[in-house]
Amino acid sequence: MNQLDRIKEILATYEKYGWRLRRALLRPETRAELSDEGWLEHASIEVADLDALWFSRKSQQNREAWELRLVAATQYALFETFEPDEPEAVREEVRREMEARIKDKVSSLESQVPSKEEA
């Protein structure tokens, strides 16, 4: 399955459960494959070292939930909830920390896969 098919599959699943796409972190090669960006609606695209999607939705007790979902064959996501009165600067700092954590996870997964020379 290619990255665009994975993105569409992830979008369909998250939308089914009330999540809204907010941002797409895309590698340049994935971005170059996009012929139709209509699926983004109001989401922004950021160039990144990996492909991941930011989703949000209302949560319990008037909180807002955010989830960062890796676009890969291996399913992986990070989740955080924010208080309604939490400043946007604090929220953004937490989201950037989550992006760093998911990048670390991808790096560790990639280092576990033997290279073609080792196989």
C-alpha atoms as one frame of an Amber mdcrd trajectory, in Angstrom:
protein
   0.000   0.000   0.000   1.407   3.407  -0.917   1.427   6.427   1.386  -1.537
   8.152  -0.249  -3.695   5.047   0.160  -2.596   4.803   3.806  -3.495   8.470
   4.348  -6.947   7.980   2.854  -7.539   4.875   4.966  -6.455   6.663   8.155
  -8.623   9.687   7.315 -11.681   7.496   6.799 -11.143   5.728  10.121 -10.587
   8.892  12.146 -13.488  10.757  10.533 -15.748   7.810  11.379 -15.018   8.464
  15.063 -15.430  12.224  14.949 -11.818  13.295  14.574 -10.942  16.326  12.422
  -7.715  16.516  10.429  -5.792  19.599  11.551  -2.291  19.206  10.085  -0.410
  16.911   7.762   3.305  16.385   8.308   4.594  15.126   4.979   7.953  14.167
   3.542   8.758  16.079   0.330   8.389  12.914  -1.765   4.919  12.244  -0.326
   3.884  15.840  -0.908   5.067  15.590  -4.522   2.718  12.611  -5.049  -0.343
  14.645  -4.064  -2.436  15.442  -7.090  -5.531  16.424  -5.122  -5.249  18.234
  -1.806  -9.032  18.540  -1.373  -8.921  15.955   1.410  -7.027  18.458   3.525
 -10.030  20.804   3.836  -8.837  23.294   6.493  -5.707  21.407   7.540  -2.229
  22.756   6.959   0.694  20.898   5.409   4.137  21.020   6.982   7.294  19.572
   5.456   8.704  16.898   7.758  11.113  13.966   7.975   8.168  11.570   8.247
   4.535  11.267   7.268   2.100  11.826  10.121  -1.337  13.332  10.607  -2.619
  15.536  13.420  -6.252  15.040  14.423  -8.360  16.704  17.116 -11.819  16.359
  18.632 -13.744  17.368  21.720 -13.061  15.216  24.757 -14.566  14.676  28.189
 -15.049  17.586  30.599 -14.804  20.184  27.833 -11.217  19.180  27.008  -9.771
  18.902  23.525  -8.035  15.700  22.443  -5.207  15.693  19.925  -3.678  12.634
  18.314  -0.599  12.385  16.135  -0.881   9.334  13.866   2.098   7.952  11.990
   1.402   7.105   8.339   3.185   3.762   8.070   2.551   0.042   7.801   3.159
  -0.154  11.561   0.317   1.588  13.378   1.543   4.083  15.948  -0.010   7.185
  17.488   0.489   9.579  20.386  -2.417  11.110  22.284  -2.819  14.170  24.530
  -5.738  16.097  25.989  -5.745  19.797  26.732  -7.731  21.768  29.276 -10.114
  24.362  27.806  -8.181  27.261  29.381  -4.721  26.011  28.398  -2.860  28.697
  26.399  -2.209  27.934  22.738   1.542  28.429  23.240   1.589  25.623  25.818
  -0.482  23.382  23.564   1.864  23.993  20.653   4.902  23.204  22.807   3.332
  19.871  23.822   2.491  19.076  20.198   6.094  19.792  19.124   7.327  17.485
  21.905   4.970  14.796  20.597   6.388  15.250  17.101   9.901  14.795  18.494
   8.803  11.626  20.317   7.263  10.129  17.194  10.416  10.953  15.195  12.474
   9.143  17.856  10.142   6.143  17.589  10.497   6.053  13.800  14.284   6.272
  14.126  14.350   3.388  16.593  12.094   1.285  14.336  14.308   2.008  11.328
  17.465   1.071  13.239  15.931  -2.341  14.072  15.373  -3.186  10.393  18.459
  -4.810   8.843  19.855  -2.910   5.896  19.942  -4.551   2.452  23.679  -5.116
   2.882  23.115  -6.997   6.172  20.247  -9.140   4.846
